[in-house]
Amino acid sequence: MKRYLFLGICITFLFFSCKDKPLPTPEPVYIPDADNWWNDDVFYEIYVGSFQDSDGNGIGDFQGLIQKLDYLNDGDPNTTTDLGVTGLWLMPIFPSPSYHGYDVTNYRKTNSNYGSLDDFKQLLDEAHQRGIKIVIDFVINHTSKWHPWFVNSSKGNTNEKRDWYVWKNENPGYTGPWGQTVWHENNGAYYYGVFWSGMPDLNYRNGEVTEEIKDIARYWYEDVGVDGFRIDAAPLLIAQGENQQHTSSTLSWWRNFYAFQKNIDPGWMTVGEVWDQTSKVVPYSDQRFDYCFEFDLAWTIINAANNEHAGALEGKMQEIVDLYPPLQYGIFLTNHDQNRVIEQLGGDLSKAKMTAGILLTLPGVPYMYYGEEVAMKGVKPDEDIRKPMQWDTGANGGFTTGGPWRPLNDNYTTFNVATMQADTLSLWHHYRKLIRARTESLPLRRGDFEVVDDQSPVLFTFQRTLDQETVTVVHNLSSSSQQNISLSLSGSDIQEGEYEVSDVLTGSVLGMVNVNSQGGYSGFSPFDLYEGQTTYVLKWEKK
């Protein structure tokens, strides 16, 4: 047995050391059930440098974030002043020469602008006490050109770190997936950097690189205590010549990394950034990541709100349900790389409420981008979609007592947390009510998905059922009210019987509906009128 184990190790080493051949695709491995805790959470993405500054230097930090944890979730389900999110995704927290942090110079330390490792551990402890999990950005496709690994690698062929990056004696001449320059000159040779010259790609055909990254990942999970990783630029890890995305080598590497992490703890979560169409994302959800972000769906949600039509959204959701493992995909509206959602919706707050309603009632793992709950503006360049958080009407919006690293939006005196918390009809309160509804509803968190026939092109209606608990959701995408609408379903998992239906968001009892032996019903009219751009969440209770 030991002889076979040794042989397997040798073969694995040879594959990882090979520069010319793709890595093998291993057989699927059995992974113990992690109970997919992430399906019970609502995540909130934060750029730490723009959230809250505790020391007046104009840059957000860990202590500032600690001060604002009670805003995110105070741990008390009876209060109404917190947003209620239960997970945080922090953009890169490692040392970096850039404001954004996606070019790392040390994977075992924290960015000094944000605070010490002890500060970060305090943040973890305080968050966990409130029931908030923390996922950090893990940027391993590339490093900064100022990382000591690359500084050593660039000194010449005899350097011990030379093969930690991808070098060629002559420029291969081809460009990247978006037509960008990917080969960059240094000391008479050329190194590969798919994003730009300041971010050289690591060489994952070198087994030493793989083992070091695994050890770093283990350190942050086991020693520091984060709950998981968001993986940046996942499809680009290992190029095969001019084929630079979705290569067999990349898919094989992620399969092995997944087995590594799950053998440590099945509850160790990874979410992948695979910015591509749904069919290209699906393979990464097959024992490579726990789930990936659904970029196509984000665009479809926003487009449906703008066009006031449900057809494309119904079709996209059916495709997603058919292709992915149940519930295993990340849903969002925008993130740190995209123009903010309120800009894409033309500044329309009613549409912003509509997209929030869709986000927080669909199956999957929902993510909000900080400030979406107060309709923060922002269009590229990237710095302007990552501006300081708008807390109140005071100087610098309550973000800092000093000069902010980036000027706040000029409308922060109207669109801020304090002002919107005081208005029970605001977008902020809409988000809070929807988050609470999702948190308190098993079907909204983990139920299945079935489109309900509403005979209307502007209504997006679906049903979610789990363990004999059922919720029906109706989104009126139109700016106009809709009437004379009845709902029907030919069959479902609902048990036969009579059900009382109530409105989750208002608490109002709406009436009774009879379900037949196939779990079907027809002619169900819970409302005489559906207000324009409004979300209705209906709970069924058997009598």
Backbone torsions as a table, in degrees:
resi	resn	phi	psi	omega
1	MET	NA	-42.7	179.8
2	LYS	-65.2	-35.2	179.5
3	ARG	-62.5	-42.6	178.7
4	TYR	-67.2	-38.1	179.4
5	LEU	-63.3	-43.0	179.5
6	PHE	-63.7	-41.9	178.5
7	LEU	-60.6	-42.7	179.2
8	GLY	-62.3	-40.3	179.5
9	ILE	-64.2	-42.2	-180.0
10	CYS	-62.5	-43.7	179.1
11	ILE	-62.1	-44.5	179.0
12	THR	-59.3	-42.4	-179.1
13	PHE	-63.2	-41.8	-179.9
14	LEU	-62.0	-41.4	179.2
15	PHE	-64.5	-41.5	-176.2
16	PHE	-74.2	-21.6	-179.7
17	SER	-88.4	-19.8	-176.3
18	CYS	-67.1	133.6	-178.4
19	LYS	-93.4	-20.5	-170.2
20	ASP	-107.2	-25.5	-175.4
21	LYS	-99.9	145.4	175.2
22	PRO	-67.0	153.1	176.8
23	LEU	-68.9	151.4	-179.8
24	PRO	-71.5	152.0	172.6
25	THR	-92.8	111.7	-177.1
26	PRO	-74.5	163.7	174.6
27	GLU	-68.9	150.7	175.9
28	PRO	-56.6	144.0	-179.5
29	VAL	-110.6	150.4	176.6
30	TYR	-75.8	126.6	178.2
31	ILE	-116.2	124.5	177.5
32	PRO	-57.8	152.6	-177.6
33	ASP	-67.4	123.2	178.4
34	ALA	-92.1	-0.1	-176.4
35	ASP	64.7	4.8	174.4
36	ASN	45.0	57.1	-177.5
37	TRP	-56.0	-26.4	-177.3
38	TRP	-63.8	-21.7	178.4
39	ASN	-72.4	-10.1	176.2
40	ASP	-96.4	0.6	-172.0
41	ASP	-111.2	154.5	167.9
42	VAL	-114.7	119.7	-175.8
43	PHE	-96.2	155.8	-176.8
44	TYR	-135.0	115.4	-178.4
45	GLU	-82.7	132.9	-176.9
46	ILE	-129.1	130.2	162.5
47	TYR	-89.2	107.6	-170.7
48	VAL	-56.6	-38.2	-177.6
49	GLY	-64.6	-12.4	-178.8
50	SER	-119.6	9.4	-174.0
51	PHE	-92.6	-57.1	177.8
52	GLN	-158.0	127.5	179.7
53	ASP	-98.0	122.2	-177.0
54	SER	-93.5	-17.2	-172.7
55	ASP	-119.9	6.4	172.9
56	GLY	79.3	13.4	178.9
57	ASN	-91.5	3.0	175.6
58	GLY	88.0	1.6	-179.8
59	ILE	-122.1	129.4	177.2
60	GLY	-61.8	156.7	-174.2
61	ASP	-151.4	175.6	-177.7
62	PHE	-63.2	-40.8	-180.0
63	GLN	-65.6	-35.7	175.3
64	GLY	-64.3	-40.7	178.1
65	LEU	-65.1	-39.1	175.9
66	ILE	-58.9	-41.2	179.5
67	GLN	-62.0	-26.4	-175.9
68	LYS	-102.7	6.2	-179.8
69	LEU	-60.6	-37.2	-179.9
70	ASP	-66.9	-23.1	173.1
71	TYR	-68.6	-40.7	-177.4
72	LEU	-73.7	-48.0	175.2
73	ASN	-165.8	117.2	-178.6
74	ASP	-87.0	0.5	178.3
75	GLY	84.1	-2.9	-179.2
76	ASP	-112.5	110.7	-177.0
77	PRO	-68.6	-10.3	-177.7
78	ASN	-88.8	-10.4	-179.8
79	THR	-88.0	162.2	-177.9
80	THR	-126.2	12.5	-177.7
81	THR	-97.5	-9.7	178.4
82	ASP	-102.0	157.6	-177.4
83	LEU	-72.7	-35.9	176.4
84	GLY	97.9	7.9	178.8
85	VAL	-67.4	152.8	-175.8
86	THR	-122.8	6.8	176.3
87	GLY	-149.9	147.0	176.3
88	LEU	-122.1	136.2	166.8
89	TRP	-108.4	117.3	178.6
90	LEU	-98.3	125.3	171.3
91	MET	-59.8	168.5	-165.8
92	PRO	-48.2	135.1	-178.5
93	ILE	-115.0	6.7	-178.3
94	PHE	-85.5	161.3	174.2
95	PRO	-58.2	142.3	-176.3
96	SER	-161.7	147.5	175.3
97	PRO	-78.1	-9.7	-176.8
98	SER	-105.9	156.3	179.7
99	TYR	-63.7	-31.8	-171.9
100	HIS	-84.3	-25.7	175.0
101	GLY	87.4	5.3	-177.3
102	TYR	-84.3	4.8	170.9
103	ASP	-121.1	97.4	-169.0
104	VAL	-84.7	140.1	175.5
105	THR	-110.5	-12.6	177.5
106	ASN	-159.0	120.0	-176.1
107	TYR	-86.6	-3.9	-176.5
108	ARG	-114.0	11.1	178.2
109	LYS	-130.4	169.7	175.5
110	THR	-104.9	157.2	177.3
111	ASN	-63.0	123.4	-176.6
112	SER	-63.0	-24.4	175.7
113	ASN	-64.7	-27.2	-177.7
114	TYR	-92.9	-23.9	-178.6
115	GLY	130.3	-178.1	-176.8
116	SER	-83.3	171.3	174.1
117	LEU	-62.3	-35.8	176.4
118	ASP	-62.7	-39.4	175.7
119	ASP	-59.9	-42.7	-179.6
120	PHE	-66.0	-39.9	178.0
121	LYS	-64.4	-35.2	175.3
122	GLN	-63.5	-41.6	176.7
123	LEU	-58.4	-45.2	178.3
124	LEU	-59.2	-47.3	-178.8
125	ASP	-61.6	-46.4	-178.2
126	GLU	-65.0	-39.6	179.2
127	ALA	-66.1	-46.1	-178.6
128	HIS	-62.8	-34.2	177.0
129	GLN	-62.4	-27.2	-179.7
130	ARG	-94.9	3.9	-178.9
131	GLY	80.5	21.6	-179.5
132	ILE	-104.5	126.9	174.5
133	LYS	-92.7	154.8	-178.5
134	ILE	-126.3	126.3	176.4
135	VAL	-114.0	133.1	-179.4
136	ILE	-110.4	151.4	174.7
137	ASP	-68.2	126.3	180.0
138	PHE	-115.5	103.4	-172.4
139	VAL	-102.2	97.2	-173.3
140	ILE	-122.6	-0.2	174.8
141	ASN	-66.3	-32.2	-173.8
142	HIS	-149.8	166.6	171.9
143	THR	-122.4	-179.1	167.4
144	SER	-74.3	151.6	174.3
145	LYS	-69.0	-11.3	177.0
146	TRP	-95.2	2.4	174.5
147	HIS	-64.4	138.1	179.5
148	PRO	-54.0	-30.4	177.5
149	TRP	-60.1	-47.1	-176.6
150	PHE	-75.4	-35.6	176.2
151	VAL	-55.9	-45.0	177.6
152	ASN	-69.1	-41.5	-177.6
153	SER	-60.8	-34.6	-174.3
154	SER	-78.5	-3.0	-175.7
155	LYS	-80.4	-16.2	177.2
156	GLY	146.1	170.7	-173.7
157	ASN	-63.6	-25.4	-176.5
158	THR	-85.3	-5.5	-177.6
159	ASN	-72.5	143.3	-176.6
160	GLU	-63.4	-23.4	-178.8
161	LYS	-99.9	6.8	-176.8
162	ARG	-54.7	-45.1	-174.3
163	ASP	-85.2	9.5	174.3
164	TRP	-80.3	-10.9	177.3
165	TYR	-129.7	171.7	-174.8
166	VAL	-100.2	113.2	-176.8
167	TRP	-118.5	147.1	172.0
168	LYS	-133.7	143.9	178.3
169	ASN	-71.9	-27.8	177.7
170	GLU	-127.2	152.6	-179.3
171	ASN	-69.6	117.4	178.6
172	PRO	-63.5	-23.3	170.1
173	GLY	91.8	-16.7	-177.9
174	TYR	-85.5	160.1	-178.2
175	THR	-103.2	-179.4	-175.6
176	GLY	-88.5	-177.0	-176.4
177	PRO	-59.5	-24.1	-179.1
178	TRP	-112.7	19.6	179.2
179	GLY	81.8	9.9	-176.9
180	GLN	-84.7	159.2	174.1
181	THR	-69.7	129.9	-179.8
182	VAL	-119.5	-12.1	178.1
183	TRP	-109.7	126.5	-170.9
184	HIS	-126.5	134.7	-174.9
185	GLU	-79.7	140.4	174.4
186	ASN	-155.7	118.7	177.8
187	ASN	52.1	40.4	174.8
188	GLY	84.6	-0.6	176.3
189	ALA	-123.0	176.6	-176.2
190	TYR	-127.2	132.1	177.3
191	TYR	-114.3	154.0	-176.3
192	TYR	-91.8	127.3	174.8
193	GLY	-145.2	102.4	-168.8
194	VAL	-66.8	-28.8	-177.1
195	PHE	-91.4	-50.1	175.0
196	TRP	-171.4	175.1	-173.5
197	SER	-64.9	-23.3	-179.6
198	GLY	-81.1	-3.8	-179.2
199	MET	-129.6	78.1	178.2
200	PRO	-68.4	137.7	-179.4
201	ASP	-75.6	139.1	173.2
202	LEU	-72.3	154.0	-178.9
203	ASN	-100.5	99.2	-177.5
204	TYR	-84.9	7.2	166.9
205	ARG	-83.4	-7.9	175.2
206	ASN	-93.2	114.9	-177.0
207	GLY	-60.7	-27.4	178.7
208	GLU	-64.1	-39.1	178.6
209	VAL	-63.4	-47.3	179.3
210	THR	-57.8	-46.4	-178.0
211	GLU	-66.1	-36.7	178.4
212	GLU	-66.5	-42.6	179.2
213	ILE	-65.8	-39.5	175.9
214	LYS	-60.7	-42.3	-179.0
215	ASP	-65.7	-37.9	176.6
216	ILE	-65.1	-43.9	178.7
217	ALA	-60.7	-45.2	178.8
218	ARG	-60.5	-40.1	-179.9
219	TYR	-58.9	-47.1	-177.1
220	TRP	-70.9	-31.0	179.8
221	TYR	-81.7	-48.3	-173.9
222	GLU	-86.2	-44.1	-174.2
223	ASP	-86.3	-42.0	-178.8
224	VAL	-86.6	-43.8	173.4
225	GLY	106.5	21.6	175.0
226	VAL	-68.1	161.7	-176.2
227	ASP	-94.6	-13.3	180.0
228	GLY	172.5	-177.9	-177.6
229	PHE	-128.1	140.9	162.1
230	ARG	-97.0	124.6	-174.0
231	ILE	-97.6	119.5	-179.0
232	ASP	-80.5	141.5	170.4
233	ALA	52.9	43.4	-173.2
234	ALA	-58.4	-37.2	-174.5
235	PRO	-75.7	-5.3	-169.7
236	LEU	-104.6	8.6	-166.2
237	LEU	-60.5	-47.5	-176.3
238	ILE	-131.5	109.3	177.1
239	ALA	-78.3	148.9	172.8
240	GLN	-120.0	87.9	-174.1
241	GLY	64.9	-132.0	-179.2
242	GLU	-78.4	-9.5	175.0
243	ASN	-82.9	106.1	-168.4
244	GLN	-112.5	-8.6	179.3
245	GLN	-126.0	146.7	172.8
246	HIS	57.6	33.0	-178.2
247	THR	-74.8	160.4	177.9
248	SER	-62.6	-32.7	178.3
249	SER	-66.4	-41.2	178.0
250	THR	-64.0	-46.7	-180.0
251	LEU	-62.4	-37.8	178.7
252	SER	-66.3	-42.9	-179.6
253	TRP	-61.0	-44.3	-178.6
254	TRP	-67.8	-33.5	176.1
255	ARG	-61.5	-42.3	178.9
256	ASN	-68.2	-39.5	179.2
257	PHE	-65.8	-38.0	178.3
258	TYR	-61.1	-45.3	178.1
259	ALA	-62.6	-40.0	177.5
260	PHE	-57.9	-49.7	-175.7
261	GLN	-70.1	-39.2	-177.2
262	LYS	-71.0	-26.7	175.2
263	ASN	-71.3	-22.0	173.7
264	ILE	-80.5	-48.4	-179.6
265	ASP	-162.9	117.3	178.3
266	PRO	-59.0	-22.4	-179.6
267	GLY	-85.5	1.6	177.1
268	TRP	-74.9	113.9	-171.6
269	MET	-96.1	138.4	168.1
270	THR	-129.3	137.1	174.6
271	VAL	-122.6	130.1	-173.6
272	GLY	-99.8	142.4	169.7
273	GLU	-92.0	103.9	175.9
274	VAL	-123.6	90.1	-172.0
275	TRP	-83.6	87.3	-176.3
276	ASP	-161.8	178.5	179.3
277	GLN	-68.8	158.6	-171.7
278	THR	-52.0	-46.0	-176.2
279	SER	-61.8	-28.3	178.5
280	LYS	-81.2	-22.1	-178.3
281	VAL	-81.5	-35.8	-171.8
282	VAL	-51.8	-44.2	-178.2
283	PRO	-58.4	-26.6	-179.2
284	TYR	-75.0	-13.5	176.9
285	SER	-91.5	2.3	178.9
286	ASP	-97.8	82.7	178.4
287	GLN	53.1	41.3	171.5
288	ARG	-125.0	-42.6	168.5
289	PHE	-133.1	161.0	174.2
290	ASP	-65.6	-36.8	174.4
291	TYR	-167.5	170.0	179.2
292	CYS	-131.3	160.7	177.3
293	PHE	-72.4	141.7	-177.8
294	GLU	-102.2	88.9	-176.6
295	PHE	-68.4	-39.5	178.2
296	ASP	-58.7	-41.4	-178.9
297	LEU	-65.7	-39.9	179.2
298	ALA	-58.3	-47.3	178.9
299	TRP	-63.0	-39.2	-177.4
300	THR	-67.3	-38.2	177.6
301	ILE	-61.8	-48.4	-178.7
302	ILE	-65.2	-41.0	179.1
303	ASN	-64.2	-38.8	178.6
304	ALA	-64.6	-39.9	177.8
305	ALA	-65.6	-39.3	-179.9
306	ASN	-71.7	-39.0	-177.7
307	ASN	-86.8	-12.0	179.9
308	GLU	57.1	44.7	-178.4
309	HIS	-143.6	139.0	-170.4
310	ALA	-98.2	-13.3	-169.7
311	GLY	-57.2	-50.7	-176.9
312	ALA	-65.4	-35.4	179.9
313	LEU	-68.3	-41.5	176.2
314	GLU	-60.6	-43.1	-179.3
315	GLY	-65.7	-43.5	179.7
316	LYS	-63.8	-41.7	179.3
317	MET	-65.8	-37.1	178.2
318	GLN	-65.9	-40.3	176.4
319	GLU	-60.6	-44.2	-179.2
320	ILE	-63.3	-46.6	179.8
321	VAL	-61.2	-36.4	-178.4
322	ASP	-73.4	-31.0	-170.1
323	LEU	-97.6	-34.4	-174.3
324	TYR	-91.6	157.0	165.3
325	PRO	-57.1	146.2	-173.9
326	PRO	-51.4	123.2	173.4
327	LEU	72.1	-0.2	-170.7
328	GLN	-95.3	75.8	173.2
329	TYR	-161.3	147.4	-180.0
330	GLY	-91.5	129.8	179.8
331	ILE	-111.3	141.8	-177.1
332	PHE	-160.5	171.5	176.2
333	LEU	-103.3	-55.0	173.6
334	THR	-145.3	167.0	173.9
335	ASN	-136.4	-164.3	-173.2
336	HIS	-69.7	-7.7	-179.7
337	ASP	-104.1	1.8	-172.8
338	GLN	-127.8	152.1	172.8
339	ASN	-55.0	140.5	-174.1
340	ARG	-62.6	152.2	-170.2
341	VAL	-61.3	-37.6	-178.8
342	ILE	-64.5	-30.3	175.7
343	GLU	-69.0	-42.5	-179.6
344	GLN	-68.9	-19.9	178.1
345	LEU	-98.1	13.8	176.4
346	GLY	66.8	24.8	178.9
347	GLY	77.3	10.4	-175.1
348	ASP	-84.3	111.4	-178.0
349	LEU	-69.3	-29.9	177.0
350	SER	-65.5	-40.0	176.1
351	LYS	-68.3	-33.9	177.1
352	ALA	-63.0	-40.7	175.5
353	LYS	-65.1	-38.0	-179.1
354	MET	-63.3	-48.0	-178.9
355	THR	-67.4	-34.1	175.7
356	ALA	-62.3	-41.8	179.0
357	GLY	-62.1	-42.0	179.1
358	ILE	-65.9	-47.7	-179.0
359	LEU	-53.2	-45.2	-169.6
360	LEU	-92.2	5.1	175.7
361	THR	-118.4	-11.8	179.4
362	LEU	-77.6	156.0	170.2
363	PRO	-67.3	157.5	-177.3
364	GLY	119.5	-167.0	179.8
365	VAL	-115.1	108.1	-173.7
366	PRO	-80.2	140.1	176.4
367	TYR	-126.8	132.5	171.5
368	MET	-106.8	148.2	173.4
369	TYR	-97.3	132.7	-174.2
370	TYR	-49.2	137.0	179.2
371	GLY	89.7	-12.3	177.5
372	GLU	-62.0	-30.5	-177.9
373	GLU	-71.1	-13.6	175.6
374	VAL	-119.9	19.0	175.8
375	ALA	58.2	44.8	175.8
376	MET	-61.2	135.7	177.9
377	LYS	-82.4	169.7	173.2
378	GLY	156.3	122.6	171.4
379	VAL	-125.6	155.2	-177.4
380	LYS	-55.1	148.2	24.2
381	PRO	-71.6	167.4	-172.3
382	ASP	-56.8	-35.5	179.8
383	GLU	-57.7	-30.6	-176.5
384	ASP	-86.8	-5.7	169.8
385	ILE	-104.1	9.5	179.4
386	ARG	-130.8	32.8	-177.0
387	LYS	-71.2	165.5	179.8
388	PRO	-58.3	144.7	178.5
389	MET	-62.4	144.9	-176.7
390	GLN	-102.6	98.4	-173.1
391	TRP	-90.4	-41.6	-175.9
392	ASP	-156.2	-170.7	-175.6
393	THR	-88.6	-2.4	-177.1
394	GLY	-72.9	-176.1	179.7
395	ALA	-58.3	133.2	-179.5
396	ASN	55.9	27.1	174.6
397	GLY	61.8	19.4	-178.3
398	GLY	78.4	4.9	-178.3
399	PHE	-76.3	-41.0	-175.7
400	THR	-151.5	154.4	173.4
401	THR	-91.0	-6.1	178.5
402	GLY	-106.8	-152.7	177.1
403	GLY	-92.2	119.2	-176.8
404	PRO	-63.7	147.3	-178.5
405	TRP	-60.1	-26.4	177.8
406	ARG	-141.5	135.2	-179.5
407	PRO	-58.5	144.1	176.8
408	LEU	-70.2	162.2	172.1
409	ASN	-59.9	147.5	-175.8
410	ASP	-73.0	-8.8	-180.0
411	ASN	-103.2	17.1	-173.3
412	TYR	-65.7	-21.8	-179.8
413	THR	-71.6	-16.2	176.9
414	THR	-105.4	-42.0	-177.1
415	PHE	-102.2	89.2	-180.0
416	ASN	-150.2	167.0	-175.1
417	VAL	-62.2	-50.0	-174.9
418	ALA	-60.2	-44.5	-178.8
419	THR	-66.0	-43.3	-177.8
420	MET	-74.4	-29.8	175.2
421	GLN	-65.3	-28.5	-179.3
422	ALA	-79.2	-11.2	-178.5
423	ASP	-112.7	107.7	-175.0
424	THR	-67.2	-12.9	178.4
425	LEU	-99.1	10.0	-173.9
426	SER	-77.3	167.8	175.0
427	LEU	-60.8	-38.3	179.3
428	TRP	-58.5	-48.5	179.8
429	HIS	-65.8	-32.2	177.2
430	HIS	-62.8	-46.8	176.7
431	TYR	-59.7	-45.9	-176.8
432	ARG	-60.5	-44.9	-179.6
433	LYS	-64.2	-39.7	179.7
434	LEU	-68.5	-40.6	178.2
435	ILE	-62.8	-44.1	178.8
436	ARG	-63.6	-42.0	179.0
437	ALA	-59.6	-42.4	179.8
438	ARG	-66.6	-43.6	-178.5
439	THR	-61.9	-35.3	-175.9
440	GLU	-90.3	-3.7	-175.6
441	SER	-115.9	114.8	175.8
442	LEU	-61.0	-44.1	179.1
443	PRO	-61.4	-36.7	-179.6
444	LEU	-70.1	-26.9	179.0
445	ARG	-85.6	-42.5	-168.9
446	ARG	-131.7	3.2	-177.8
447	GLY	-72.1	164.7	177.5
448	ASP	-76.1	-173.5	-175.9
449	PHE	-137.1	123.8	175.1
450	GLU	-137.2	128.6	176.0
451	VAL	-70.5	132.9	178.6
452	VAL	-99.7	138.5	179.6
453	ASP	-75.6	116.4	177.7
454	ASP	-117.2	-1.7	177.9
455	GLN	54.2	34.1	179.1
456	SER	-139.9	132.1	179.8
457	PRO	-74.8	-12.0	-176.1
458	VAL	-105.1	-5.5	177.5
459	LEU	-100.3	132.7	174.4
460	PHE	-109.8	102.2	-171.2
461	THR	-121.9	131.0	179.3
462	PHE	-148.5	163.8	-178.0
463	GLN	-122.7	141.8	178.1
464	ARG	-129.6	125.2	-174.1
465	THR	-132.5	139.7	172.7
466	LEU	-156.2	132.1	176.5
467	ASP	50.7	46.3	177.9
468	GLN	64.1	16.1	169.9
469	GLU	-107.0	134.2	-174.5
470	THR	-132.0	140.4	172.8
471	VAL	-131.6	134.0	171.8
472	THR	-108.9	133.9	-178.6
473	VAL	-118.9	131.0	177.1
474	VAL	-122.9	122.7	175.2
475	HIS	-112.7	116.9	172.3
476	ASN	-88.6	102.1	-177.3
477	LEU	-73.1	-18.8	-176.1
478	SER	-76.7	149.3	173.0
479	SER	-75.6	-9.6	179.0
480	SER	-102.4	148.7	175.9
481	SER	-67.1	150.9	178.9
482	GLN	-122.1	138.3	179.6
483	GLN	-136.1	172.5	-177.7
484	ASN	57.4	43.5	180.0
485	ILE	-107.5	130.2	173.2
486	SER	-125.0	148.1	-176.1
487	LEU	-107.4	144.2	178.0
488	SER	-148.4	154.1	179.4
489	LEU	-149.1	129.9	-174.5
490	SER	-72.9	-31.2	-179.8
491	GLY	-169.2	153.5	-179.3
492	SER	-163.5	-172.2	179.4
493	ASP	-90.1	5.3	178.9
494	ILE	-71.7	137.1	177.2
495	GLN	-69.8	149.8	176.5
496	GLU	-61.5	141.4	176.6
497	GLY	149.4	-172.7	-179.7
498	GLU	-104.5	135.5	-174.8
499	TYR	-127.2	140.3	169.8
500	GLU	-92.0	133.6	-176.6
501	VAL	-114.3	131.9	179.7
502	SER	-130.6	159.0	-179.4
503	ASP	-88.6	115.1	-176.5
504	VAL	-62.9	-38.3	-173.7
505	LEU	-78.4	-24.0	-179.2
506	THR	-114.9	-20.0	-177.2
507	GLY	84.3	0.4	-177.1
508	SER	-74.1	138.4	173.1
509	VAL	-83.1	130.2	-171.0
510	LEU	-105.6	-20.1	179.8
511	GLY	140.6	-168.4	-174.8
512	MET	-115.8	152.1	175.4
513	VAL	-142.3	142.6	179.3
514	ASN	-102.2	132.4	-179.9
515	VAL	-110.7	132.5	-177.9
516	ASN	-84.6	-177.4	-174.1
517	SER	-67.9	-17.2	176.2
518	GLN	-92.4	4.0	-176.4
519	GLY	77.6	19.8	-178.8
520	GLY	-104.1	165.7	176.9
521	TYR	-158.1	163.8	178.4
522	SER	-151.3	161.0	177.3
523	GLY	64.4	25.0	-179.1
524	PHE	-83.5	117.4	-177.6
525	SER	-125.6	84.1	-177.2
526	PRO	-69.8	-23.0	-179.0
527	PHE	-133.2	144.8	171.4
528	ASP	-75.4	-30.0	-174.8
529	LEU	-141.7	131.9	173.2
530	TYR	-103.9	114.7	-178.6
531	GLU	-63.5	152.3	-179.5
532	GLY	-63.6	141.5	177.1
533	GLN	46.4	55.2	-176.9
534	THR	-131.8	144.4	177.1
535	THR	-105.2	134.5	177.0
536	TYR	-121.6	129.2	178.7
537	VAL	-118.4	115.9	-171.4
538	LEU	-113.4	125.3	179.9
539	LYS	-100.7	134.5	178.9
540	TRP	-100.7	135.6	177.1
541	GLU	-134.1	120.5	-175.6
542	LYS	-71.5	137.6	-179.9
543	LYS	-109.2	NA	NA
